[in-house]
Amino acid sequence: MNTCLMCRRWEEDVDLRIVALPYSYVVLNRDQFFPGYVLLFSREHVTELFHLEPEVRHALMDEVALVAQALASVYRPAKMNYELLGNMVPHLHWHLVPRFSDDPLWPRPIWSEPHDERSLSEAEATAAIAKIRHALAAAGLNLDPSI
């Protein structure tokens, strides 16, 4: 049994899947206190960027940028945050978080103080995922309709 939370996430969070890219998976974060918050994680179980071959690393960073661009086009944030920590879940993953100047923690990091989680209804999550997928498709990404 795989004990890595991130390795299992694509299979366990089927309702939050956005897209499977060549080097990563992208899911909507269940907590939407910060609207548009997604997780992008490496398909390969590694803990550090330098564990990847240079070509894979560069392609993965292009995927991070593509998803961030799609989020920016949907949510129009004041700033996009890219969190790559891995201290608690040692699997290469990014927290891509659109930030707004009127959010309660602005301009501090999202981790600066606890907050109540905001879960979306099934319809709200489906709508958010559809908007992000549409933005990815508009950026030229060929999306797999089976996801």
N, C-alpha and C positions, 0 to 999 in steps of 0.2 A: 504494500500500500504506500502511495506517495504521501509523504508528510508535509511537503512544501505547499503552503496555502496558495501561492501564486500559480504553481504548476497545475493545481486542481481547479483554479477559478474559472477557466473557460468552460469546463464541463459542468461546474456547479451553479454558475450564474447565467444560465441559458437565457433567462428573461432580460438580462442586461447587456447582452452581446451587441456590439456595434459593428465591428468588422474584424476579420482575420486578414492580416497583411502578411507578406512573405516572411518577415522576421519578428513579427509581434502580433499580439492580440490586443483589442481595445474593448473595454467594457465601461458602461456608465457606472459610476460609483453609487452604491445604494443610498448613501447619505448625500442628499442634494442641498444641504444648508448653503453651499456655494453652488449656485446653478451652473450646470455644464461640467461639473467636476467628473473627469474620467480617469481611468487607470489604463496605461499602456504598458504591457509587460512582454519581455523577451520570450519567444517560443522556446528558446534554448535555456536550460537551467544553468545560469551563471550568476555570480554575485557582483562582478566588476566589469566595467566597460573594457578594460584591458585584457579580459579573458577571451574576448571575441577577436576573430581574425579581422584585420583592418577593413577588408571589403564589406564584411557583415556589419561591423561597427558603423561604418559610414552609411550604409543602407538603412540601418536601424535609426540613426539620427535623422535621416531624411524622412522616415516614417513619423518620428516624433514631431518634426516641423510641419509635416502635412496635416497631421491631426490637430496640432495647435492652430494652424491657419484655418481649418474648418471650424473649430470651436470659436475662433475670433469672428468669423463671418456670421455665425449663428447668434452668438451672445453679445457681440460688440462690447467687450470688456475694456476697462481703463488699462488693464495690464494682464498678461498671461503669466501665471506662475508655473514653473517647471520644478517639481520636487523629485529628487533622486537621492534617496537616503539608504534604505536597505538595512537599517540597524535592527528593526523588529521582524522584518520579513526578508531574509537574505536571498533574494531573487531579483535580478535586474528589472526594475520597474519605475515608471514615472507617474507621479500624480500631476496631471495637467488640470490646472484650476483657473478658470476665468475669474478675474477679480474686478470689483466695481468700487468706485470711490465712496459709495453709500453703504457698502456692506459693513456689518457691525465690528469686524476686526481690522478694517482698513486703517492704515497701510501695513499693519503687522502680519507676520506669518499666520497661516491658518491654524497652526499648532499652538499659538501663543496663549490661548485660554480655552477651557472646555466650552462646548456649545451643545444645545439640544440638536439631535439629529432630525433631519427633515426627509422623510420617505415620500416618494411620489406614488400616486395611485398607479395601477397598471396602465391605465389610459395615458396618464401624464408621462410615464416612463417611455411608453411606446412612441408617443409624439416627439419627445426629446430625441430619442434614438433615430427616428425617421428624419428629423431636421439635420442631425449631424451626418447621417448617411447621405442625404441630399447634397450637403455642402462638400462632402468628400467626392461624390460623383461629379459635381460641378467643377471640382479641381482636377478632374481627369482620371480619377481612380475608378477602375472597373470593379464594381462590387459584386460579390457572389450573392445571387438572390436567395440561396438556400440558408443564409445566416439570419 
